[in-house]
Amino acid sequence: MKKLLKTIIPKSFFKWLYLWKDSIEWFFLNSIISSFPSQTIRIIILNFMGAKIPKSVAVYAGNEYRNPCGLVIGEGTALGHRGILDARMGLEIGKNVCFGTEVMIWSLHHDYNDIGFKAVGGKVIIEDYVWLGSRCIVLPGVIIGKGAVVAAGAVVTKDVAEYTVVGGIPAKVISLREKKAYNYSPSDYKLHLV
């Protein structure tokens, strides 16, 4: 059988496959699995690829994942549609976190002062009960404290203190949030998942 395969499939194909392994994996995850019409299948595949995501997480369709091995998500979290979850330097999302649509989390970017445009970054940590508004952007190395709210469209460049509301570009404190026992249960809105 091995000999037959060698005659049918040229050696160069396997070299090509090895060189393009990461691109093929990225395409499979972000073009096929990410939009698959079952969030259970999406979670199973992401976990198979190295992520740590419990079954109680709501994963909406269309998200882009970079390095699932660096992704850790806590119980009861909901990831909105069409977001970017960059876990190349690590991305840790706590329990009961709510993502709006098209949230972008970046853990790696380029040093614009480096002549080689080298990649730099750091792990992003989003603590429990955080609410990230639609189209907000979180940059590398940021820690968003427990219960904080990031307004829609905000660009978070620095750490956010617990129970604060930030907005703007760059994000600044615009309000404080009451300290309560928040519970964003994905089971309350699973009917809307696609």
FENSULHU-V978001 format. One record per residue. N is the residue number from 1. RES is the residue in one small letter. OMEGA is omega in whole degrees, -180 to 180 (NA if undefined). Layout:
N/RES/OMEGA  N/RES/OMEGA
//
This chain:
1/m/-180  2/k/180  3/k/179  4/l/178  5/l/180  6/k/179  7/t/-179  8/i/-177  9/i/-179  10/p/-180  11/k/-179  12/s/179  13/f/-179  14/f/175  15/k/179  16/w/-180  17/l/179  18/y/-179  19/l/-177  20/w/-177  21/k/-179  22/d/180  23/s/179  24/i/178  25/e/-180  26/w/180  27/f/-179  28/f/-177  29/l/-170  30/n/178  31/s/-177  32/i/-175  33/i/-177  34/s/-179  35/s/179  36/f/-173  37/p/176  38/s/179  39/q/177  40/t/178  41/i/179  42/r/-179  43/i/179  44/i/-179  45/i/179  46/l/177  47/n/177  48/f/-180  49/m/173  50/g/178  51/a/175  52/k/-176  53/i/178  54/p/-179  55/k/-176  56/s/179  57/v/175  58/a/-178  59/v/179  60/y/-175  61/a/171  62/g/179  63/n/175  64/e/-178  65/y/176  66/r/-178  67/n/179  68/p/180  69/c/-178  70/g/-175  71/l/177  72/v/-179  73/i/-180  74/g/-180  75/e/170  76/g/-180  77/t/178  78/a/178  79/l/-179  80/g/-179  81/h/166  82/r/176  83/g/174  84/i/180  85/l/-177  86/d/-179  87/a/-178  88/r/176  89/m/-180  90/g/177  91/l/-179  92/e/-179  93/i/-175  94/g/-179  95/k/174  96/n/176  97/v/-178  98/c/177  99/f/171  100/g/178  101/t/174  102/e/174  103/v/178  104/m/176  105/i/-179  106/w/175  107/s/-178  108/l/175  109/h/-176  110/h/174  111/d/-176  112/y/177  113/n/-180  114/d/-178  115/i/178  116/g/179  117/f/-174  118/k/179  119/a/176  120/v/178  121/g/-179  122/g/-180  123/k/176  124/v/179  125/i/177  126/i/-174  127/e/-175  128/d/173  129/y/177  130/v/176  131/w/179  132/l/-178  133/g/-179  134/s/176  135/r/173  136/c/-179  137/i/177  138/v/-176  139/l/-174  140/p/174  141/g/-176  142/v/172  143/i/177  144/i/-174  145/g/-178  146/k/174  147/g/-180  148/a/177  149/v/175  150/v/-177  151/a/178  152/a/177  153/g/-179  154/a/175  155/v/-176  156/v/-178  157/t/-178  158/k/179  159/d/179  160/v/-179  161/a/178  162/e/174  163/y/172  164/t/176  165/v/-180  166/v/178  167/g/177  168/g/-180  169/i/-9  170/p/-176  171/a/177  172/k/179  173/v/178  174/i/180  175/s/173  176/l/-180  177/r/178  178/e/177  179/k/-179  180/k/175  181/a/-179  182/y/179  183/n/177  184/y/-177  185/s/178  186/p/-179  187/s/178  188/d/-178  189/y/178  190/k/180  191/l/-177  192/h/-177  193/l/177  194/v/NA
//
